[in-house]
Amino acid sequence: MIHEAFHATGAKIERIHTEIGTPEIGARDYEKRLKMELGDPPKFDLILLGVGDDGHTSSLFPGTEALKDNKLFMAANFVPKLGVARITSTYHLLRFSRAIWFVTRGPSKEPYVRALAKDDASATFPAAKVRSDRGTVEIYHCTST
């Protein structure tokens, strides 16, 4: 869907190659490609994120190790509730984006969207910790499913 929406604009769309081996190898490969394309630190113009029913975003799930990483831009992140490792961007990478948009839908996301909109410093779910040092964080939420 993203590819269809943005391809005609000339925007560069990259994907993480999850098929090249372990999640750790995939994370290091993508981090290397990011640095080659976008510099060190990698600086995105726009990052689109969703919010899960538990407040996770970008495979940053509650209680997982990648939430603590402040050196890597990409990390392999084991998610116990799914029983798998996922590749995720870290907060460290996200903060260098010029704009971050949360795009969500449905009533189960509303408590998280409200907390994001208030920029509630006491919120502990992963999406609430996303920041941009270079720009804005915006929320686009559709209440219907």
Phi, psi and omega per residue, in radians:
M1 nan -0.789 3.117
I2 -1.088 -0.779 3.136
H3 -1.023 -0.792 3.133
E4 -1.097 -0.718 -3.082
A5 -1.233 -0.618 -2.995
F6 -1.910 -0.272 -3.046
H7 -1.000 -0.780 -3.103
A8 -1.149 -0.324 -3.123
T9 -1.405 -0.208 -3.084
G10 1.552 0.032 3.117
A11 -1.118 2.457 3.094
K12 -1.491 2.181 -3.134
I13 -2.089 2.132 3.141
E14 -1.990 2.688 3.044
R15 -2.169 2.772 3.078
I16 -1.482 2.238 -3.137
H17 -1.448 1.575 -3.100
T18 -1.371 -0.214 -3.064
E19 -1.551 0.018 -3.007
I20 -1.530 0.086 3.129
G21 2.564 -2.382 -3.133
T22 -1.337 2.818 3.047
P23 -1.005 -0.609 3.118
E24 -1.088 -0.751 3.121
I25 -1.135 -0.750 3.109
G26 -1.068 -0.731 3.132
A27 -1.131 -0.778 3.137
R28 -1.149 -0.696 3.116
D29 -1.062 -0.814 -3.106
Y30 -1.200 -0.679 3.097
E31 -1.071 -0.728 3.107
K32 -1.078 -0.778 3.130
R33 -1.137 -0.678 3.091
L34 -1.038 -0.817 -3.124
K35 -1.113 -0.671 3.126
M36 -1.144 -0.689 -3.073
E37 -1.491 -0.640 -2.947
L38 -2.111 0.073 3.109
G39 1.571 3.131 -3.140
D40 -2.238 1.777 0.201
P41 -1.412 2.665 3.090
P42 -1.151 2.343 -3.112
K43 -2.131 1.878 3.095
F44 -1.461 2.629 2.964
D45 -1.362 -0.717 -3.083
L46 -2.572 2.358 2.992
I47 -2.150 2.203 3.075
L48 -1.704 2.263 3.135
L49 -2.256 2.656 2.968
G50 -1.850 -3.124 3.050
V51 -2.342 2.207 3.127
G52 -1.430 2.975 -3.124
D53 -1.106 -0.208 3.086
D54 -1.934 0.194 3.127
G55 1.482 0.123 3.121
H56 -1.322 2.786 3.043
T57 -2.623 2.549 3.082
S58 0.880 0.655 -3.083
S59 1.056 0.381 2.939
L60 -1.648 1.642 -3.073
F61 -1.656 2.654 3.109
P62 -0.937 2.367 3.045
G63 1.338 0.158 -3.114
T64 -1.708 2.796 -3.026
E65 -1.130 -0.624 -3.068
A66 -1.094 -0.352 3.097
L67 -1.079 -0.441 -3.066
K68 -1.627 -0.192 -3.012
D69 -1.308 2.176 3.104
N70 -2.164 0.340 3.107
K71 -2.094 -0.786 -3.130
L72 -1.377 2.684 3.035
F73 -1.616 -0.542 3.107
M74 -2.237 2.540 -3.109
A75 -2.509 2.588 2.901
A76 -1.401 2.311 -3.018
N77 -2.342 1.902 3.108
F78 -1.280 2.254 -3.115
V79 -1.966 1.733 -3.062
P80 -0.948 -0.706 -3.081
K81 -1.172 -0.370 3.078
L82 -1.751 -0.312 -3.131
G83 1.252 0.383 -3.128
V84 -2.453 2.803 2.991
A85 -1.615 2.429 3.093
R86 -2.077 2.735 3.031
I87 -1.694 2.284 -3.082
T88 -2.370 2.654 2.883
S89 -1.326 2.700 3.116
T90 -1.785 2.910 3.044
Y91 -0.999 -0.597 -3.138
H92 -1.018 -0.713 3.090
L93 -1.258 -0.818 -3.039
L94 -1.024 -0.594 -3.068
R95 -1.151 -0.275 3.141
F96 -1.595 0.017 3.133
S97 -1.355 2.493 3.104
R98 -1.256 -0.554 3.099
A99 -2.568 2.433 3.045
I100 -2.183 2.213 3.091
W101 -2.022 2.175 2.937
F102 -1.553 2.161 3.121
V103 -2.079 1.985 -3.028
T104 -2.317 2.896 3.113
R105 -2.641 2.472 2.982
G106 1.817 2.702 -3.074
P107 -1.178 -0.462 -3.130
S108 -1.182 -0.317 -3.124
K109 -1.590 -0.234 -3.011
E110 -1.002 -0.727 3.107
P111 -1.059 -0.654 3.128
Y112 -1.233 -0.724 3.126
V113 -1.087 -0.746 3.113
R114 -1.059 -0.782 3.127
A115 -1.136 -0.682 3.089
L116 -1.107 -0.758 -3.109
A117 -1.108 -0.589 3.113
K118 -1.425 -0.176 -3.033
D119 0.904 0.854 -3.073
D120 -1.174 1.888 -3.103
A121 -1.128 -0.382 -3.141
S122 -1.498 -0.141 -3.138
A123 -1.166 2.376 -3.053
T124 -1.946 -0.102 -3.129
F125 -1.255 2.639 -3.001
P126 -0.956 -0.743 -3.103
A127 -1.065 -0.512 -3.112
A128 -1.187 -0.296 -3.104
K129 -1.647 0.004 3.132
V130 -1.284 2.278 3.124
R131 -2.398 2.718 2.998
S132 -2.132 2.087 3.085
D133 -1.359 -0.276 -3.037
R134 -1.872 -0.156 -3.019
G135 -2.913 -2.304 -2.974
T136 -2.068 2.756 2.957
V137 -2.122 2.131 -3.103
E138 -2.138 2.734 -3.092
I139 -2.188 2.264 3.072
Y140 -2.170 1.949 -3.038
H141 -2.229 2.220 3.059
C142 -1.789 2.161 -3.057
T143 -1.384 -0.390 3.125
S144 -1.473 2.747 -3.138
T145 -1.834 nan nan
